[in-house]
């Protein structure tokens, strides 16, 4: 059932708007005694999930038993991040998802179904895994909060991905990422109906129906004033809210350019992007817009590691971003990559396939480290002087010496494509 659907490409929803909409939806649900909230982690700081979670706490108060950020394989939120993102919500309510040991397998999506929807890209069953707290916590309401935005693994983020990937287990996360990479992320990004989404929908239909789930979706975009605005809010207990949010997200988060981009400069906020695991959004969110032989300059003052997890960091350092053929060959030959398919998928996501240069300008990694994984590198201070983020605007900029660049202040907020490439 769709409880709330408000928004438009020009909407600027206020806190009062969100409070009123949530109250109307939650009143219709009726009384609840023990509530679990599953919001995003700090890597989705701009999602407005902090506001939504605070208003949920305002409504339910002591009836909220647990808050489980959907970490996936990301690093746990720090105490400082919890206070910053979820101000006003007691930190004692927050739990840490352990994607290696804190999960339960509910069943399997059959291999023949996975093979069919992936058009033969992979041939294995997919385990439907969620956090043990979700399955065994005794909650009479589980609220999944997420931002719908183009996504490299599933096409459009949020909905049941928040549960099966955000609170999933190692095998489910690994295989879902690899399915998307093997099928081809350029065939999926910006689409609500993809092979991975069909697999997650199968799992929802067969394994989650007994859970008291409610989905809250936000859509956020940057306005002409340079500020972020909440464009849409959708509340449902089924797929309907996600579909409406995805439609709006495509309108506000997907920018089509008239010709391929020869030089793109992307800024990675140091509070949000500390690894290439996250920072490579600069690559795969722009790859459909990049010109062959173009340059992508990534200003990354907070960059200090490759993977959010020590083992994945090690694998990235060992195998590097060498392109799809090399990565698939390594998967066939190396058991450690076979056991970490999400890392293999990430290596594919982070490669330009040799089509354009990726020049990372890191704050806390050395030139040798950057170049050892297959990227080019440049001095951060020098590049910040030439491309000062505080003087650039999103989109086209002409520098004093006449150089023309395309600037992106946050790659997590959108998807860019050349009209001739996206179909």
C-alpha positions in Angstrom: 0.0 0.0 0.0 1.2 3.5 -0.8 0.7 5.7 2.2 2.4 8.9 1.1 3.6 10.2 -2.2 4.6 13.9 -2.3 7.2 15.6 -4.5 8.1 17.0 -7.9 11.3 18.1 -9.7 10.9 21.6 -8.3 9.6 20.7 -4.8 11.6 22.0 -1.7 10.1 19.9 1.1 10.6 21.4 4.6 10.9 19.7 7.9 7.3 20.6 8.6 6.2 19.0 5.4 8.1 15.8 6.3 6.8 15.8 9.8 3.2 16.2 8.7 3.5 13.5 6.0 5.1 11.0 8.3 2.6 11.5 11.0 -0.3 10.9 8.6 1.3 7.7 7.4 2.2 6.4 10.8 -1.2 7.2 12.2 -2.7 5.0 9.5 -0.5 2.1 10.6 -1.9 2.2 14.1 -0.1 1.6 17.5 3.3 -0.1 17.6 5.2 -1.3 20.6 8.7 -2.3 19.4 10.1 -0.5 16.3 13.4 -1.1 14.4 14.7 1.6 12.0 17.1 0.7 9.2 18.5 3.9 7.8 21.6 4.5 5.7 25.1 5.1 7.1 27.2 8.2 6.9 28.0 7.6 3.3 24.4 8.8 2.6 24.7 11.8 4.8 22.9 14.0 2.3 20.0 11.6 1.9 17.8 13.4 4.5 17.6 10.1 6.3 18.9 11.9 9.4 15.8 14.2 9.4 13.5 11.3 8.7 15.0 9.1 11.5 14.8 12.0 14.0 11.1 12.6 13.1 10.5 8.8 13.5 12.0 9.1 17.0 9.9 12.1 17.7 6.8 10.1 16.8 7.6 6.8 18.5 9.9 7.8 21.3 10.7 4.9 23.7 8.9 2.5 21.4 12.0 2.6 19.1 14.0 -0.4 20.3 16.8 -0.4 17.8 18.4 1.6 15.0 20.5 -0.5 12.6 22.4 1.5 9.9 22.5 -0.4 6.6 26.3 -0.6 6.5 26.7 -3.3 3.9 30.5 -3.7 3.9 31.2 -0.1 4.9 33.0 0.8 8.1 30.8 1.2 11.2 29.6 4.7 12.0 31.7 6.5 14.5 30.1 8.2 17.6 30.8 11.6 16.0 29.1 10.6 12.7 26.0 9.3 14.6 25.7 12.6 16.4 26.2 14.6 13.3 23.9 12.7 11.0 21.2 11.7 13.6 21.2 14.7 15.9 18.6 14.4 18.6 18.3 10.6 18.4 19.9 8.8 21.4 23.2 7.2 20.3 22.5 4.2 22.6 19.8 3.0 20.2 22.3 2.4 17.4 23.5 -1.1 16.6 26.4 -2.2 14.3 25.7 -4.6 11.5 28.2 -7.4 11.2 28.0 -8.6 7.6 30.2 -11.6 8.2 28.6 -13.1 11.3 25.4 -11.2 12.2 23.2 -12.5 9.5 20.6 -15.3 8.8 20.0 -16.9 5.5 16.3 -17.0 4.7 16.4 -19.1 1.5 17.8 -19.0 -2.0 16.8 -17.4 -5.3 17.2 -20.4 -7.7 20.1 -20.5 -10.0 17.9 -20.9 -13.1 16.1 -17.7 -12.2 19.3 -15.8 -11.6 20.7 -17.2 -14.9 17.5 -16.1 -16.8 17.3 -12.6 -15.5 21.1 -12.0 -15.9 20.8 -13.3 -19.5 23.4 -15.9 -18.7 26.0 -13.5 -17.2 26.2 -15.7 -14.1 25.0 -19.2 -13.2 24.5 -19.6 -9.4 21.8 -19.4 -6.8 21.6 -16.2 -4.7 21.2 -16.4 -0.9 18.6 -14.1 0.7 20.4 -12.9 3.8 19.4 -10.2 6.3 20.7 -9.1 9.7 19.7 -11.4 12.5 18.3 -8.4 14.4 15.8 -7.9 11.5 14.7 -11.5 11.5 14.8 -12.4 15.2 14.4 -9.0 17.0 10.7 -9.3 17.7 9.8 -6.0 16.3 6.2 -5.2 15.3 7.4 -2.5 12.8 10.6 -2.4 10.7 11.1 0.9 8.9 13.6 1.0 6.0 14.7 4.5 5.3 16.7 5.3 2.1 17.4 7.6 -0.7 16.5 6.6 -4.2 19.3 7.6 -6.6 21.0 5.9 -9.6 23.2 3.1 -8.4 25.9 0.9 -10.0 24.9 -2.5 -8.5 21.2 -2.5 -8.7 20.2 0.4 -11.0 18.4 2.6 -8.5 19.3 2.5 -4.8 17.1 1.8 -1.8 13.9 -0.3 -1.3 14.8 -3.9 -0.6 18.5 -3.3 -1.4 18.6 -1.5 2.0 17.8 -4.9 3.7 19.4 -7.6 1.5 22.6 -5.7 0.8 22.7 -3.0 3.5 22.1 -5.6 6.2 23.0 -8.7 4.2 25.8 -11.2 4.5 29.1 -11.8 2.8 27.8 -14.2 0.2 24.7 -12.2 -0.7 26.5 -8.9 -1.0 29.4 -10.5 -2.9 27.1 -12.2 -5.4 24.8 -9.3 -5.9 27.7 -7.0 -6.7 29.2 -9.5 -9.1 25.9 -10.1 -10.9 25.6 -6.4 -11.7 29.2 -6.1 -12.8 29.0 -9.1 -15.0 25.8 -8.0 -16.6 27.1 -4.5 -17.2 26.5 -1.5 -15.0 26.1 0.8 -17.9 23.0 -1.4 -18.8 21.6 -0.9 -15.3 22.4 2.5 -13.8 19.4 4.7 -13.7 16.9 1.9 -14.2 14.4 0.6 -11.7 14.0 -2.8 -13.4 17.3 -4.7 -13.6 18.5 -8.2 -13.1 19.7 -7.5 -9.5 16.4 -5.8 -8.6 14.4 -8.7 -10.0 16.5 -11.1 -7.8 15.8 -8.9 -4.7 12.1 -8.7 -5.6 12.0 -12.5 -5.8 13.6 -12.7 -2.4 11.2 -10.2 -0.9 8.1 -12.0 -2.3 9.3 -15.4 -1.1 11.1 -14.7 2.2 10.1 -11.3 3.7 6.3 -11.3 3.5 5.9 -12.2 7.2 7.9 -9.1 8.4 6.1 -5.9 9.3 8.0 -3.7 6.8 7.5 -0.1 5.9 9.7 1.7 3.3 10.4 5.4 3.4 12.2 6.8 0.3 13.6 10.3 -0.2 14.7 12.0 -3.4 17.3 14.7 -3.1 18.9 17.0 -5.7 20.9 20.2 -6.0 19.1 23.3 -7.1 20.1 26.2 -9.2 21.0 27.9 -6.0 23.7 25.3 -5.3 21.9 23.9 -2.3 20.5 20.5 -1.8 16.7 20.1 -1.7 14.4 17.3 -0.7 12.4 16.8 -3.8 10.2 13.8 -2.8 9.1 11.7 0.1 7.4 8.3 -0.5 6.0 5.9 2.2 4.7 2.4 1.3 4.7 -1.2 2.5 5.4 -2.5 -1.0 7.3 -1.6 -4.2 4.9 1.3 -5.2 6.8 4.0 -3.2 10.1 3.0 -4.7 8.7 3.1 -8.2 7.4 6.6 -7.8 10.7 7.7 -6.1 12.7 6.2 -9.0 10.7 8.1 -11.6 11.3 11.4 -9.8 15.0 10.5 -9.2 15.5 10.0 -13.0 14.1 13.5 -13.5 16.3 15.3 -11.0 19.4 13.1 -10.5 20.2 12.1 -14.1 21.9 14.8 -16.3 22.2 14.2 -20.0 25.0 16.1 -21.8 24.9 16.9 -25.5 28.3 15.7 -26.3 31.0 13.6 -24.5 33.0 15.3 -21.8 36.7 15.7 -22.4 37.7 17.0 -19.0 35.7 16.4 -15.8 36.8 17.5 -12.3 35.0 15.8 -9.4 35.3 16.9 -5.8 35.0 14.3 -3.0 34.0 15.8 0.3 36.5 14.6 2.9 33.8 13.9 5.5 32.0 11.5 3.1 34.7 10.0 0.9 37.7 8.3 2.6 38.2 5.3 0.3 38.2 4.6 -3.4 35.5 2.0 -2.6 33.2 5.0 -2.2 35.2 7.6 -4.1 35.0 5.7 -7.4 31.5 7.0 -7.7 33.4 9.7 -9.5 34.3 7.1 -12.2 31.2 5.0 -12.6 28.7 7.9 -12.2 30.4 9.8 -15.0 31.6 7.0 -17.3 28.6 7.2 -19.7 29.4 10.9 -20.2 33.2 10.7 -20.6 34.8 11.1 -24.0 37.2 8.4 -25.3 40.7 9.7 -24.4 39.2 12.2 -21.9 40.5 13.1 -18.4 38.7 12.6 -15.1 40.4 14.5 -12.3 39.3 13.4 -8.8 40.0 15.9 -6.0 40.1 13.6 -2.9 41.4 15.4 0.2 40.0 12.7 2.6 41.3 9.7 0.6 43.2 7.4 3.0 42.5 3.9 1.9 41.2 1.8 -1.0 38.7 -0.5 0.8 36.4 0.2 3.7 37.3 -3.3 5.0 40.9 -4.4 5.6 40.6 -7.6 3.5 39.0 -5.8 0.6 41.6 -3.0 0.8 44.3 -5.7 0.5 42.6 -7.2 -2.6 42.3 -3.9 -4.3 46.0 -3.2 -3.6 46.9 -6.6 -5.0 44.8 -6.8 -8.2 44.1 -3.1 -9.0 41.6 -1.5 -11.3 42.7 -3.3 -14.5 39.5 -3.6 -16.4 36.8 -6.2 -16.9 38.8 -8.9 -18.9 41.7 -8.9 -16.4 39.4 -9.0 -13.4 37.2 -11.8 -14.7 40.4 -13.7 -15.5 41.6 -13.2 -12.0 38.3 -14.4 -10.6 38.6 -17.6 -12.6 42.2 -18.2 -11.4 42.3 -16.8 -7.9 40.2 -18.5 -5.1 40.6 -15.4 -2.9 38.7 -13.3 -5.5 36.2 -16.1 -6.0 35.5 -15.8 -2.2 35.2 -12.0 -2.4 33.0 -11.3 -5.5 32.0 -7.8 -4.3 35.7 -6.8 -4.4 35.9 -8.2 -7.9 32.8 -6.3 -8.9 34.3 -3.1 -7.4 37.5 -3.5 -9.4 35.3 -3.6 -12.6 33.3 -0.6 -11.4 36.4 1.4 -10.7 38.1 0.9 -14.1 37.7 3.2 -17.1 38.4 0.1 -19.2 41.3 2.1 -20.7 38.8 4.5 -22.4 39.7 7.6 -20.4 42.3 8.7 -17.8 41.5 8.7 -14.1 43.8 11.1 -12.3 43.4 10.8 -8.5 44.6 13.6 -6.3 44.7 12.0 -2.8 45.0 13.7 0.6 46.5 10.7 2.5 47.7 8.1 0.0 51.0 8.4 -1.8 51.6 8.7 -5.5 53.0 5.2 -5.6 50.0 3.7 -3.9 47.6 5.4 -6.3 49.6 4.4 -9.4 50.1 0.8 -8.2 46.3 0.1 -8.6 46.1 1.5 -12.1 45.2 5.2 -11.7 47.2 8.2 -12.6 48.0 10.7 -9.8 48.6 14.4 -9.3 49.5 16.6 -6.4 46.3 17.6 -4.5 47.5 21.1 -3.5 48.4 22.0 -7.0 45.1 20.7 -8.4 43.1 22.5 -5.7 44.8 25.7 -6.6 44.0 25.2 -10.3 40.5 23.9 -9.7 39.3 25.5 -6.4 36.0 23.9 -5.4 34.7 27.0 -3.7 35.0 28.9 -7.0 33.5 26.3 -9.3 29.8 25.7 -10.0 28.3 22.4 -11.0 28.4 21.9 -14.7 30.4 23.9 -17.2 33.1 26.3 -16.1 35.6 28.3 -18.1 38.9 29.0 -16.2 40.8 32.3 -16.5 43.2 30.8 -19.0 40.3 29.6 -21.2 40.3 26.0 -20.2 36.8 24.6 -20.2 35.9 21.9 -17.6 32.8 20.1 -16.4 32.6 20.2 -12.6 30.8 17.9 -10.2 30.7 18.8 -6.5 29.3 15.4 -5.3 29.2 12.3 -7.6 26.9 10.5 -5.1 24.0 12.7 -6.0 23.6 11.9 -9.6 24.4 10.2 -12.9 25.7 11.8 -16.0 25.5 10.4 -19.6 26.0 11.5 -23.1 22.8 11.3 -25.1 24.4 9.3 -27.8 25.6 6.6 -25.4 22.5 6.1 -23.2 19.7 4.2 -24.7 
